[in-house]
Amino acid sequence: MPCRSGRPADPSVSDDAVSELCATLFSSFPRKDQRQRGAQYLRGLLTTEGRKTARNIAAHLGAPATEQTLHHFIADSTWSWRPLRAALAAHLERKTAAQAWVVRQMSIPKTGEHSVGVDRGFAPHLRQSFRGQQAYGVWLASQELSAPVDWRLVLPEQWIHDPALRTRAGVPEEAGAESQEECAVAVALEAARRWGPRRPVLIDLRDGDAPAAVAPLAAAGVPFLLRIAGSQRLSVADRAMPGFRGGPLPAQQILQLVKGVRRPVPWQDTVAGHVPRTSLAAMVPVALSDRSAAPRGLFLLGEWTDPTRPPSALWLTSMAQPGAGPLLRLTKLTDRVDADFARVGEETGLRDYVGRSFRGWHRHMTLASAAHAAVVLSGAGYAPGRPAELASA
């Protein structure tokens, strides 16, 4: 597999941005030595070449004896990551014009069996099975930048029901086994509940059970855009539209029936450098197949990048307003997150934790997310590096 580029973080990362983040995040630490270790680890994530491990950070600092101290700070210390994530989210809210929460899946290949959550499963971004950890991050996203603020690790059945595995990894008593889509919805609801304000949640559920995600999101009053597969069966809910009497139909077929109402939608491809583009879009009122248990007021949004081919993206949404055009532009935030993960997140250590514990993983992810935020808030970045989902762990 391709290896990491080996670059440290871009030297244009603002020291003021890093110092401000350190002051914001670590103010909740009661002890000075904890605040110092937090700043040391965060700066190490930004400046260390290669994998961002405690050993490599200590070697970069020229103090190999510090490795054990940093390892303890992440894996065995008592500090809670939750206040830091709340502080990071609030900091990004102040600094950016965030438009949505984007839930992104992350696969972390692992060759061993002892890291918490390791299992064999399907990685949607890889489009193949793999062995390792699966996690979902919530990214606060705008057209110009995005950064992760919360994480949830998929815990397969054996990590919940095997007492030895659970105790060894320090999995909390309240944690339960989840499917990937349950994990994705849970982390989205947690972010919406804790941090607000209410803003749309975007989740790619083409390989999951999208209808099962609708009920909890709707019950919580969270507006959503769920990317779905073309084979997902829905019913047209508007008597005036083609397919109304056709019963449950594949979503792609529904959109093909309403091609006549497509309208051009101009949008800016900010990932490619504000390149102007135009897609065709149509939005159809729909219902889930199980009408008795499903919430009302759902819409199928389709996008065509090539008018002669089937729709390139299909979204199930609870939002009639602000209309097809603004909603289609909102979906482009998933491209922003994918690009920022590949360009920045890979190099600030989002997949680099080599410890085994549940708490250690969450602490590392919190500080790696803060390092990512420091880069994007500085306007700094990385040249194109390794493919985002092909790194060896």
Secondary structure as a PSIPRED ss2 file (coil, helix, strand):
# PSIPRED VFORMAT (PSIPRED V4.0)

   1 M C   1.000  0.000  0.000
   2 P C   1.000  0.000  0.000
   3 C C   1.000  0.000  0.000
   4 R C   1.000  0.000  0.000
   5 S C   1.000  0.000  0.000
   6 G C   1.000  0.000  0.000
   7 R C   1.000  0.000  0.000
   8 P C   1.000  0.000  0.000
   9 A C   1.000  0.000  0.000
  10 D C   1.000  0.000  0.000
  11 P C   1.000  0.000  0.000
  12 S C   1.000  0.000  0.000
  13 V C   1.000  0.000  0.000
  14 S C   1.000  0.000  0.000
  15 D H   0.000  1.000  0.000
  16 D H   0.000  1.000  0.000
  17 A H   0.000  1.000  0.000
  18 V H   0.000  1.000  0.000
  19 S H   0.000  1.000  0.000
  20 E H   0.000  1.000  0.000
  21 L H   0.000  1.000  0.000
  22 C H   0.000  1.000  0.000
  23 A H   0.000  1.000  0.000
  24 T H   0.000  1.000  0.000
  25 L H   0.000  1.000  0.000
  26 F H   0.000  1.000  0.000
  27 S C   1.000  0.000  0.000
  28 S C   1.000  0.000  0.000
  29 F C   1.000  0.000  0.000
  30 P C   1.000  0.000  0.000
  31 R C   1.000  0.000  0.000
  32 K H   0.000  1.000  0.000
  33 D H   0.000  1.000  0.000
  34 Q H   0.000  1.000  0.000
  35 R H   0.000  1.000  0.000
  36 Q H   0.000  1.000  0.000
  37 R H   0.000  1.000  0.000
  38 G H   0.000  1.000  0.000
  39 A H   0.000  1.000  0.000
  40 Q H   0.000  1.000  0.000
  41 Y H   0.000  1.000  0.000
  42 L H   0.000  1.000  0.000
  43 R H   0.000  1.000  0.000
  44 G H   0.000  1.000  0.000
  45 L H   0.000  1.000  0.000
  46 L H   0.000  1.000  0.000
  47 T H   0.000  1.000  0.000
  48 T C   1.000  0.000  0.000
  49 E C   1.000  0.000  0.000
  50 G C   1.000  0.000  0.000
  51 R C   1.000  0.000  0.000
  52 K C   1.000  0.000  0.000
  53 T C   1.000  0.000  0.000
  54 A H   0.000  1.000  0.000
  55 R H   0.000  1.000  0.000
  56 N H   0.000  1.000  0.000
  57 I H   0.000  1.000  0.000
  58 A H   0.000  1.000  0.000
  59 A H   0.000  1.000  0.000
  60 H H   0.000  1.000  0.000
  61 L C   1.000  0.000  0.000
  62 G C   1.000  0.000  0.000
  63 A C   1.000  0.000  0.000
  64 P C   1.000  0.000  0.000
  65 A C   1.000  0.000  0.000
  66 T H   0.000  1.000  0.000
  67 E H   0.000  1.000  0.000
  68 Q H   0.000  1.000  0.000
  69 T H   0.000  1.000  0.000
  70 L H   0.000  1.000  0.000
  71 H H   0.000  1.000  0.000
  72 H H   0.000  1.000  0.000
  73 F H   0.000  1.000  0.000
  74 I H   0.000  1.000  0.000
  75 A H   0.000  1.000  0.000
  76 D C   1.000  0.000  0.000
  77 S C   1.000  0.000  0.000
  78 T C   1.000  0.000  0.000
  79 W C   1.000  0.000  0.000
  80 S C   1.000  0.000  0.000
  81 W H   0.000  1.000  0.000
  82 R H   0.000  1.000  0.000
  83 P H   0.000  1.000  0.000
  84 L H   0.000  1.000  0.000
  85 R H   0.000  1.000  0.000
  86 A H   0.000  1.000  0.000
  87 A H   0.000  1.000  0.000
  88 L H   0.000  1.000  0.000
  89 A H   0.000  1.000  0.000
  90 A H   0.000  1.000  0.000
  91 H H   0.000  1.000  0.000
  92 L H   0.000  1.000  0.000
  93 E H   0.000  1.000  0.000
  94 R H   0.000  1.000  0.000
  95 K H   0.000  1.000  0.000
  96 T C   1.000  0.000  0.000
  97 A C   1.000  0.000  0.000
  98 A C   1.000  0.000  0.000
  99 Q C   1.000  0.000  0.000
 100 A E   0.000  0.000  1.000
 101 W E   0.000  0.000  1.000
 102 V E   0.000  0.000  1.000
 103 V E   0.000  0.000  1.000
 104 R E   0.000  0.000  1.000
 105 Q E   0.000  0.000  1.000
 106 M E   0.000  0.000  1.000
 107 S E   0.000  0.000  1.000
 108 I E   0.000  0.000  1.000
 109 P E   0.000  0.000  1.000
 110 K C   1.000  0.000  0.000
 111 T C   1.000  0.000  0.000
 112 G C   1.000  0.000  0.000
 113 E C   1.000  0.000  0.000
 114 H C   1.000  0.000  0.000
 115 S C   1.000  0.000  0.000
 116 V C   1.000  0.000  0.000
 117 G C   1.000  0.000  0.000
 118 V C   1.000  0.000  0.000
 119 D E   0.000  0.000  1.000
 120 R E   0.000  0.000  1.000
 121 G E   0.000  0.000  1.000
 122 F E   0.000  0.000  1.000
 123 A E   0.000  0.000  1.000
 124 P C   1.000  0.000  0.000
 125 H C   1.000  0.000  0.000
 126 L C   1.000  0.000  0.000
 127 R C   1.000  0.000  0.000
 128 Q E   0.000  0.000  1.000
 129 S E   0.000  0.000  1.000
 130 F E   0.000  0.000  1.000
 131 R E   0.000  0.000  1.000
 132 G E   0.000  0.000  1.000
 133 Q E   0.000  0.000  1.000
 134 Q E   0.000  0.000  1.000
 135 A E   0.000  0.000  1.000
 136 Y E   0.000  0.000  1.000
 137 G E   0.000  0.000  1.000
 138 V E   0.000  0.000  1.000
 139 W E   0.000  0.000  1.000
 140 L E   0.000  0.000  1.000
 141 A E   0.000  0.000  1.000
 142 S C   1.000  0.000  0.000
 143 Q C   1.000  0.000  0.000
 144 E C   1.000  0.000  0.000
 145 L C   1.000  0.000  0.000
 146 S E   0.000  0.000  1.000
 147 A E   0.000  0.000  1.000
 148 P E   0.000  0.000  1.000
 149 V E   0.000  0.000  1.000
 150 D E   0.000  0.000  1.000
 151 W E   0.000  0.000  1.000
 152 R E   0.000  0.000  1.000
 153 L E   0.000  0.000  1.000
 154 V C   1.000  0.000  0.000
 155 L C   1.000  0.000  0.000
 156 P C   1.000  0.000  0.000
 157 E H   0.000  1.000  0.000
 158 Q H   0.000  1.000  0.000
 159 W H   0.000  1.000  0.000
 160 I H   0.000  1.000  0.000
 161 H H   0.000  1.000  0.000
 162 D C   1.000  0.000  0.000
 163 P H   0.000  1.000  0.000
 164 A H   0.000  1.000  0.000
 165 L H   0.000  1.000  0.000
 166 R H   0.000  1.000  0.000
 167 T H   0.000  1.000  0.000
 168 R H   0.000  1.000  0.000
 169 A H   0.000  1.000  0.000
 170 G C   1.000  0.000  0.000
 171 V C   1.000  0.000  0.000
 172 P C   1.000  0.000  0.000
 173 E C   1.000  0.000  0.000
 174 E C   1.000  0.000  0.000
 175 A C   1.000  0.000  0.000
 176 G C   1.000  0.000  0.000
 177 A C   1.000  0.000  0.000
 178 E C   1.000  0.000  0.000
 179 S C   1.000  0.000  0.000
 180 Q H   0.000  1.000  0.000
 181 E H   0.000  1.000  0.000
 182 E H   0.000  1.000  0.000
 183 C H   0.000  1.000  0.000
 184 A H   0.000  1.000  0.000
 185 V H   0.000  1.000  0.000
 186 A H   0.000  1.000  0.000
 187 V H   0.000  1.000  0.000
 188 A H   0.000  1.000  0.000
 189 L H   0.000  1.000  0.000
 190 E H   0.000  1.000  0.000
 191 A H   0.000  1.000  0.000
 192 A H   0.000  1.000  0.000
 193 R H   0.000  1.000  0.000
 194 R H   0.000  1.000  0.000
 195 W C   1.000  0.000  0.000
 196 G C   1.000  0.000  0.000
 197 P C   1.000  0.000  0.000
 198 R C   1.000  0.000  0.000
 199 R C   1.000  0.000  0.000
 200 P C   1.000  0.000  0.000
 201 V E   0.000  0.000  1.000
 202 L E   0.000  0.000  1.000
 203 I E   0.000  0.000  1.000
 204 D E   0.000  0.000  1.000
 205 L C   1.000  0.000  0.000
 206 R C   1.000  0.000  0.000
 207 D C   1.000  0.000  0.000
 208 G C   1.000  0.000  0.000
 209 D C   1.000  0.000  0.000
 210 A H   0.000  1.000  0.000
 211 P H   0.000  1.000  0.000
 212 A H   0.000  1.000  0.000
 213 A H   0.000  1.000  0.000
 214 V H   0.000  1.000  0.000
 215 A H   0.000  1.000  0.000
 216 P H   0.000  1.000  0.000
 217 L H   0.000  1.000  0.000
 218 A H   0.000  1.000  0.000
 219 A H   0.000  1.000  0.000
 220 A C   1.000  0.000  0.000
 221 G C   1.000  0.000  0.000
 222 V C   1.000  0.000  0.000
 223 P C   1.000  0.000  0.000
 224 F E   0.000  0.000  1.000
 225 L E   0.000  0.000  1.000
 226 L E   0.000  0.000  1.000
 227 R E   0.000  0.000  1.000
 228 I C   1.000  0.000  0.000
 229 A C   1.000  0.000  0.000
 230 G C   1.000  0.000  0.000
 231 S C   1.000  0.000  0.000
 232 Q C   1.000  0.000  0.000
 233 R E   0.000  0.000  1.000
 234 L E   0.000  0.000  1.000
 235 S E   0.000  0.000  1.000
 236 V E   0.000  0.000  1.000
 237 A C   1.000  0.000  0.000
 238 D C   1.000  0.000  0.000
 239 R C   1.000  0.000  0.000
 240 A C   1.000  0.000  0.000
 241 M C   1.000  0.000  0.000
 242 P C   1.000  0.000  0.000
 243 G C   1.000  0.000  0.000
 244 F H   0.000  1.000  0.000
 245 R H   0.000  1.000  0.000
 246 G H   0.000  1.000  0.000
 247 G C   1.000  0.000  0.000
 248 P C   1.000  0.000  0.000
 249 L E   0.000  0.000  1.000
 250 P E   0.000  0.000  1.000
 251 A H   0.000  1.000  0.000
 252 Q H   0.000  1.000  0.000
 253 Q H   0.000  1.000  0.000
 254 I H   0.000  1.000  0.000
 255 L H   0.000  1.000  0.000
 256 Q H   0.000  1.000  0.000
 257 L H   0.000  1.000  0.000
 258 V C   1.000  0.000  0.000
 259 K H   0.000  1.000  0.000
 260 G H   0.000  1.000  0.000
 261 V H   0.000  1.000  0.000
 262 R C   1.000  0.000  0.000
 263 R E   0.000  0.000  1.000
 264 P E   0.000  0.000  1.000
 265 V E   0.000  0.000  1.000
 266 P E   0.000  0.000  1.000
 267 W E   0.000  0.000  1.000
 268 Q E   0.000  0.000  1.000
 269 D E   0.000  0.000  1.000
 270 T C   1.000  0.000  0.000
 271 V C   1.000  0.000  0.000
 272 A C   1.000  0.000  0.000
 273 G C   1.000  0.000  0.000
 274 H C   1.000  0.000  0.000
 275 V E   0.000  0.000  1.000
 276 P E   0.000  0.000  1.000
 277 R E   0.000  0.000  1.000
 278 T E   0.000  0.000  1.000
 279 S E   0.000  0.000  1.000
 280 L E   0.000  0.000  1.000
 281 A E   0.000  0.000  1.000
 282 A E   0.000  0.000  1.000
 283 M E   0.000  0.000  1.000
 284 V E   0.000  0.000  1.000
 285 P E   0.000  0.000  1.000
 286 V E   0.000  0.000  1.000
 287 A E   0.000  0.000  1.000
 288 L E   0.000  0.000  1.000
 289 S C   1.000  0.000  0.000
 290 D C   1.000  0.000  0.000
 291 R C   1.000  0.000  0.000
 292 S C   1.000  0.000  0.000
 293 A C   1.000  0.000  0.000
 294 A C   1.000  0.000  0.000
 295 P C   1.000  0.000  0.000
 296 R C   1.000  0.000  0.000
 297 G C   1.000  0.000  0.000
 298 L E   0.000  0.000  1.000
 299 F E   0.000  0.000  1.000
 300 L E   0.000  0.000  1.000
 301 L E   0.000  0.000  1.000
 302 G E   0.000  0.000  1.000
 303 E E   0.000  0.000  1.000
 304 W E   0.000  0.000  1.000
 305 T C   1.000  0.000  0.000
 306 D C   1.000  0.000  0.000
 307 P C   1.000  0.000  0.000
 308 T C   1.000  0.000  0.000
 309 R C   1.000  0.000  0.000
 310 P C   1.000  0.000  0.000
 311 P C   1.000  0.000  0.000
 312 S C   1.000  0.000  0.000
 313 A E   0.000  0.000  1.000
 314 L E   0.000  0.000  1.000
 315 W E   0.000  0.000  1.000
 316 L E   0.000  0.000  1.000
 317 T E   0.000  0.000  1.000
 318 S C   1.000  0.000  0.000
 319 M C   1.000  0.000  0.000
 320 A C   1.000  0.000  0.000
 321 Q C   1.000  0.000  0.000
 322 P C   1.000  0.000  0.000
 323 G C   1.000  0.000  0.000
 324 A H   0.000  1.000  0.000
 325 G H   0.000  1.000  0.000
 326 P H   0.000  1.000  0.000
 327 L H   0.000  1.000  0.000
 328 L H   0.000  1.000  0.000
 329 R H   0.000  1.000  0.000
 330 L H   0.000  1.000  0.000
 331 T H   0.000  1.000  0.000
 332 K C   1.000  0.000  0.000
 333 L H   0.000  1.000  0.000
 334 T H   0.000  1.000  0.000
 335 D H   0.000  1.000  0.000
 336 R H   0.000  1.000  0.000
 337 V H   0.000  1.000  0.000
 338 D H   0.000  1.000  0.000
 339 A H   0.000  1.000  0.000
 340 D H   0.000  1.000  0.000
 341 F H   0.000  1.000  0.000
 342 A H   0.000  1.000  0.000
 343 R H   0.000  1.000  0.000
 344 V C   1.000  0.000  0.000
 345 G H   0.000  1.000  0.000
 346 E H   0.000  1.000  0.000
 347 E H   0.000  1.000  0.000
 348 T H   0.000  1.000  0.000
 349 G C   1.000  0.000  0.000
 350 L C   1.000  0.000  0.000
 351 R C   1.000  0.000  0.000
 352 D C   1.000  0.000  0.000
 353 Y C   1.000  0.000  0.000
 354 V C   1.000  0.000  0.000
 355 G C   1.000  0.000  0.000
 356 R C   1.000  0.000  0.000
 357 S C   1.000  0.000  0.000
 358 F H   0.000  1.000  0.000
 359 R H   0.000  1.000  0.000
 360 G H   0.000  1.000  0.000
 361 W H   0.000  1.000  0.000
 362 H H   0.000  1.000  0.000
 363 R H   0.000  1.000  0.000
 364 H H   0.000  1.000  0.000
 365 M H   0.000  1.000  0.000
 366 T H   0.000  1.000  0.000
 367 L H   0.000  1.000  0.000
 368 A H   0.000  1.000  0.000
 369 S H   0.000  1.000  0.000
 370 A H   0.000  1.000  0.000
 371 A H   0.000  1.000  0.000
 372 H H   0.000  1.000  0.000
 373 A H   0.000  1.000  0.000
 374 A H   0.000  1.000  0.000
 375 V H   0.000  1.000  0.000
 376 V H   0.000  1.000  0.000
 377 L H   0.000  1.000  0.000
 378 S H   0.000  1.000  0.000
 379 G C   1.000  0.000  0.000
 380 A C   1.000  0.000  0.000
 381 G C   1.000  0.000  0.000
 382 Y C   1.000  0.000  0.000
 383 A C   1.000  0.000  0.000
 384 P C   1.000  0.000  0.000
 385 G C   1.000  0.000  0.000
 386 R C   1.000  0.000  0.000
 387 P C   1.000  0.000  0.000
 388 A C   1.000  0.000  0.000
 389 E C   1.000  0.000  0.000
 390 L C   1.000  0.000  0.000
 391 A C   1.000  0.000  0.000
 392 S C   1.000  0.000  0.000
 393 A C   1.000  0.000  0.000
